[in-house]
Amino acid sequence: MFKVFICGGSGYTGSELLRILALHDEIEITGVTSEKSAGMAVNELFPAFFIYSHLKFENLDIDKIKKKADIYFLALPHGKSQKIAASLLEAGKKVIDLSADFRIKDASCYEKWYKTPHLFPSLLNDAVYGLPEIYREKIKNASLIANPGCYPTSVILPLYPFIKKRIIEIDSIVVDSKSGTSGAGRKAEVTLNYCEVNEDFRAYNVAKHRHTPEIEQELSFAFGGFITIDFTTHLLPVNRGILSTIYAKLKKKISTKEALEILKETYENEPFVKVMDEGQVPSLKYVKGTNYCYIGAVVNERTDRLILISTIDNLVKGASGQAIQNMNIICGIEETKALKSLALTP
Ligand SMILES: NC(=O)c1ccc[n+]([C@@H]2O[C@H](COP(=O)([O-])OP(=O)(O)OC[C@H]3O[C@@H](n4cnc5c(N)ncnc54)[C@H](OP(=O)(O)O)[C@@H]3O)[C@@H](O)[C@H]2O)c1
């Protein structure tokens, strides 16, 4: 049994970790933190979690918590993970950070986009970007996982094989992504109130979303040269889910069938990437509650553009499911453990 601790268990990704880990028979949750709900039983805050009636939220006191587990999930706002991760690593623990704090390798780039200096730039090189489809071998031996962002997961997976194979013009990538409101976390914010979001649909952070440098970093690594993208995010009036539509000019003519074959070949052994058949594109309901990323592709022969459409659940493959997939890999547990049948309907 591996001992697991969740920092930030009262938030959306933290509670999603609790939901999925309830299905895992090779771990034991030894603690969970919340500052606002410290002292409360988990099922007092989340009545559906009656299985956790024995577990109480506690304050994030690093000296106390670092003795409690082998693996720590940090489901905290960005900027809050750095000191905690550094102390846990020093104590010889494994850390899976769901925030953006260790995703960007260049500390000055982190500072530019997150408006605060990185406190532990030396850890950025040690951190492994936790996208198993690309970094599985490195994840196996990592002590610090930078769990990918939700939008980046939905964008990098479909684009990766076409960039690797140099099939698209790299300066032509346009990404149009839409997310449900849980993407912004559980904290109160007027713009996320029911009446503001319901029956509306809007773009936000146009040309300045903080996931831009993360996506560009990973696409650039795949290409072996610097890539910039146009990335526009939208807020959907749904609880969960991300749908990304990606456009790129083709360098050489390929058909829709060939584009789909490239995706299928790349991901044929991947348990959580599903490539659609010709004529089909995925919707949010394909992935609700699950750890899957579905990808569809169409070549527009009139414009010589490749159009990729991907869907994920932002809280699962976009956060907590992927974090547990990483934990399974690190621990040498079957990678799909607790993650295969999570679907929610409707
Ligand atoms: N939501 C998503 O779809 C998603 C996807 C991928 C990655 N992420 C990333 O995952 C992280 C968590 O996101 P979330 O959506 O779960 O956020 P959230 O719902 O706002 O939850 C934040 C958690 O952090 C705790 N917390 C806040 N400030 C703290 C502090 N100063 N010290 C200690 N604990 C503190 C909160 O506890 P209290 O009970 O005290 O408030 C809560 O448990 C973020 O970095 C986010 O960017 C989110």
The ligand as an ORCA input file, in Angstrom:
! r2SCAN-3c Opt
* xyz 0 1
  N      -9.775     23.299    -12.190
  C      -9.170     22.720    -13.220
  O      -9.801     22.296    -14.201
  C      -7.672     22.563    -13.218
  C      -7.085     21.786    -14.228
  C      -5.694     21.622    -14.224
  C      -4.915     22.225    -13.254
  N      -5.516     22.990    -12.296
  C      -4.649     23.604    -11.288
  O      -4.785     22.845    -10.079
  C      -4.644     23.704     -8.951
  C      -5.902     23.581     -8.081
  O      -7.003     23.998     -8.875
  P      -8.510     23.870     -8.371
  O      -9.348     24.155     -9.558
  O      -8.694     22.626     -7.610
  O      -8.578     25.128     -7.368
  P      -9.636     25.395     -6.197
  O     -10.885     24.675     -6.477
  O      -9.677     26.867     -6.037
  O      -8.935     24.724     -4.912
  C      -7.755     25.281     -4.350
  C      -7.342     24.482     -3.134
  O      -6.171     25.071     -2.569
  C      -6.404     25.436     -1.192
  N      -5.709     26.697     -0.935
  C      -5.972     27.912     -1.480
  N      -5.103     28.841     -1.018
  C      -4.286     28.184     -0.164
  C      -3.187     28.593      0.640
  N      -2.751     29.864      0.644
  N      -2.580     27.667      1.433
  C      -2.992     26.378      1.448
  N      -4.043     25.926      0.712
  C      -4.673     26.826     -0.095
  C      -7.905     25.568     -1.076
  O      -8.268     25.320      0.267
  P      -9.350     26.173      1.115
  O     -10.397     25.193      1.491
  O      -8.596     26.675      2.282
  O      -9.837     27.261      0.219
  C      -8.389     24.465     -2.015
  O      -8.330     23.215     -1.370
  C      -4.461     25.125     -9.512
  O      -3.104     25.454     -9.521
  C      -5.023     25.030    -10.911
  O      -4.461     25.955    -11.820
  C      -6.872     23.165    -12.242
*
